[in-house]
Amino acid sequence: LGAATTDRLPDPAAADPPELGIRRLVGLQPAADLVGEPGDGRRLVISGDAAWVLNTALDRVDRIALAPAEGGSGLADASPREALAKRRAVGPDVVGALDDLFWLPPPLDGPDAGALGRVVALDAAGRLWAMDEAGVSALPRPAQPEWTTVSLGAGFDGRLYALDRSVGQIFRYTATGGAWPAFTVAGEPWLSATADLSAARDLSIDGSVYVLLAGGGLLAFEAGQARELGVSGVPGGLVEPLSLQAVPGAGLLLLADRGGRRIVALGKDGAFRAQLLKLPQPAADDDGGLADLHDLWWDERSALLYVLAGKTLWIGPFTGLGD
């Protein structure tokens, strides 16, 4: 944040300066304590009644049940349960260092349209691990094209996308009807021309493909073609954005800006829409910033926002910007 946004607010009810575009996340509450240290890198996927959290420092994925406690206050059991970890044997294979965690939804049409989606972890050896309540299984993919430096994955309409930063390409895989989520057909280069993806930090898809860069830049691609996308109007500029969620229904891009201790909402054109903060607590010297922010997940259907900040999973209502 810029200097104007880091000043402590004297009163929780005080109006935020309108030019800063601040929206307060009223009702955002701590829901679960996470394993590891506050600064550990983390990734978040919400699937049905569970939150899945990858801790990249510990190389493990935990599952947190989201069933509410009786009376509706908090979760019935917020204890993280290890679902996957480095060096674990899964069948004949051994899990490597874990790089990414993403959601792989089923196809919208065809024989696999009614299948359940999968939470997928990507390890440093290029292996994919599919997780659900029943356990973990290896997710097959073809040997071609060969991966060089793939550390980011994403899913959309049953397809698998893998970003290879070394060759500047995004490979797309399509499962044959009835075989999903097993991918047996060789992937295809999805970008019509290679791009500089060396600084890619996150990948999100809503029909268009968005790539977040380490310096705060954004790349957008439609049908494999690059589309100009410049970030503009963000107060203080993006400081240290770590993750990105493209939200199709709301027409928003939500970024976890760790350095700015905030969630930044952009339009699909990259223009600033709002910055999301907690309610300030002046008595506790808390201005509402999201310290050690790592990742977020907005479930539009349930109007719930999930936030990983520090060692805490936060959950609260969020219905969008309303404009």
N, C-alpha and C positions, 0 to 999 in steps of 0.2 A: 504494500500500500504506500501511497504518497504520504507526506508529512501530515496532511490534513486528516487522513483517515486513521492515523495511529494515535491521535490524541485520545486520552481517556474521556469517556462521556460522563458528565457530572450526575446525570439522572437517568435511570433506565427508561423513563417515559419521555425523555427529551427527544425532540424531533431531530432526526439525522439530516444533515445538509442535503437538500434534494439533488444537488449537482453530483453527489457521490453515488447516487443510485442504489443506496443500501436497502435491502429487504431483510428484516429480522426473522429468523426461523423460530417463531413462537412455538413452544411445545417440544423442541428438540431436546431429548433426554438421553443420558447415558443408559445403555441397555446391557452391555456385556464387557467384561474385562478380557483383554487379549493377552496371549503369551508373548514373551520377548520384551524388548525395550521400546520406549516411546519413539525413538528415531529409526527403528527398523523399517525397511521398505515393505509395503503391504499392498495387496490387490484384493478387490472385493467383487464377488458375484452373488446375487440374490436369486435363489431358485425355489419357487414354491414357499414352503414353510421353513426354509433354512438359509442361513448366511454362510458363505464359504470364504475363508480368509487365507490368502497366501502370505506367509512371512518369508521374504526373500533372504533375510539374514539367517534365519534358522532352516531354510529349505524345507518347509512343511506347510501343509494345508490343513486348516481346522474347519470343522463344521459346527455351527451354532444353531440350535433349534430355536425357531422364532415363535413357538406356541406361547400365547399369553398366559400369564398367571391368573389364577382365579380372582375375580374382581376387576380384571383388566389392567392392573398396575404392574408394569414390567413383564419380564419373561418368566415362564414356569421353571426353566432350567437354562441359565445363560452360560453354562460351563462349556468352553471350547473342547471339542473332541477331535483328536488327531485323525485325519482321513487319509493323508498321504505324506510321505517324507523321503528325503534323500536316503539312498542305500536300502530302501525297502525292496524286497523281492515281490514282484507281481508276476505270477506264472514263471516263465523261464528268464524274465528280464529283471533288471535292477534299476530303480529310479535314480536319475542323475540330479544334479543341481537344478532347482526349479526357477525358471525365468519368468513365466507368465501364467495368468489364470484368466479364462474367458468363458463366455456362454455360447454354446452351439445349439441353436434352435432347430427344430425339425423343418422340413420343407413345408411351404404354405399349401402346396397342391400335390396330388399324386398319391401313391400307395403308402407313403411314409408320413402323410400329413398329420395323422393322429398320434404319432410317436411322441414319447417324452423327450424333452431336450436334455442336454448333458452339460455338466460343468467340466471343463477341460483344462488340464495343466500341461504346460509345455516345458520339457526339461532341456538342459544344455546339449544333450546328445541328439536333439531333434525328435525325441519320442513324445507321443501324445498319450495322456492318461485321462480316461473318462470316468467321472465319479457321479454317483447318485446314492440314495439311501441304502441300496443293496451292497455297495462296495466300490471297488476300483477295478478297471480292466484296461488293457492296452487298446488304444484306438488305432487300427491299421491305417496306413497311408502308403501310397506307391513310392518306390525309390526314386522315381523321376517326376519332375526335375530334381536334380541334386541340390540340397540346401547348403549354403555357405555360412551365412551368419543370420539365422532366423531366431529371433528372441521375442517376437510379438505375433500373436494370432488373434483371429476374430471369426465369428460365425454370422451368417445372414441367410435366411431362406434355405436352410439345410446345407449351405455350402460352407466350406472351410477356406479361410484366407490366411496366408502366411507371408509376413513381410521379411524380405531378405535385404538387410541394409547394405551388405557388401556389393551386391550386384544391382541395387537400385530397382528392385522389382517386387511386385506382390503376386504371389502364385495363388490361383483359385482351383479348388477341387470340388467336383460334383459327384455325389454317390449315385450309383445306378438304382433304379426303382426297386424298392423292397429290401435293399441292402443297407440303407442308412442305419447307423452312422459310420459304417465301414466304407472307406474310400479306396477303391481298387483301380480306378482309371487315372492315368497320369495327369498331374496338374498342368495348368496352362498359364503362361505369363498373362496377367490380367491388364497390366499397364501397356498401352500402345507404344509408349516410349519410356525408357528407363528414367528415373528421377533420382535426385540426391536424397537418399533416405538414411544417410550415415548418422544423423542426429535424431532419428525417430525415437520417440519416448512412449507413445501410445497409439493405438489404432482403434477406430470405432466406425461402425457402418450402420446406416439407416436407409440404404438404397444407394446413396452416395458414400464414398469412402473418405474418411478424414484421418489425417496423420498429424499428431502433435509432435513438434520438434522441441529439443531441449532448450533452445533459446526463447521459446514462447511463440514461435511461428506456427502456422497451420497450413497444411496442404490439403486440397480437396480434389477428388477425381470422380467423374461421372462416366459410366460406360467405358472406363479405362483411359479417358481423356482428362488431362489436367484442367482444372478450373481455377481461375484467379481468386484468391481468398486472402484478404489482408485484415489483420486484427486492428481495430480502431476504437478510440474513445475510452479505453479502460483507464480509470483513475490510477495514476502511478505506474501504469503499464503492468504487464504480467511479470511477476518477479521470479517465481520458480514453479511453473506448472508441471505437475507430475502425471495427471491422468485426465481423460476426456471421455465424455458420454454424449453421443449424438442422440437426441430425443425427437423422433419423427413427428409424433402427434403435436407437440408444443412448438416445433420448429426451432429448437434451441440446441446449442452446444454448451454443455456444462463442464467447466474445468476446475480441477482441484489445484488451486494456486498455493502451494505450501509456503513459499516465501512471503506471500501477501496475507497468509492466515485466513483465507476466504475461498468461497466458491464463486467463480465468475461465470455469468450467463451471457452468452453471445448469440446473436442471430445467425442464421445460416450464411449470411454475407460477411460474418466476422465482426459486425458492429456491436459495441457494448450495449447490453440490456440491463444488467443489474449485478450487484455483488451481494452474496448471501452470507450473513453472519448470525451468530447466536445473540440472544438478548444480553446486554451488558449487565454486569453485577458490580457497581462501583464500590460497594462495601468490601468486596473481595479483590479489588484492583483488577477487575476483569472487564475488558472493553468489548467482549463478544467475539474476539478473534478465534479462529480454529487453529490452535497450536499443533504443530507436527501433523498437519493434514496430509493424508496419503491418497485416499480414493473416495469415491462416492458412487451411489447407485440410486437413481430415481425410478420408482415403480409408478408409472402414470395411472395404472388401473386402480391401485389401492391408495393413491395419493400419499405415499409414504416416501420419505427421503432417508437413505441410510448413508452414514458418514463414518469413515475411519479416520480418527484423529488421535494421535498419541497411542496409548494402549487401550483405547476405548472404541467400541462400536456404539454410535449414536443413532437414534431413530426418532423421527418426528414427522408431523403432517406437513405436506407441501403440495399445494394445488396448482402451482405454476405462478406466472407473473401477473396473470389476470388482465393483460392488455394486448 
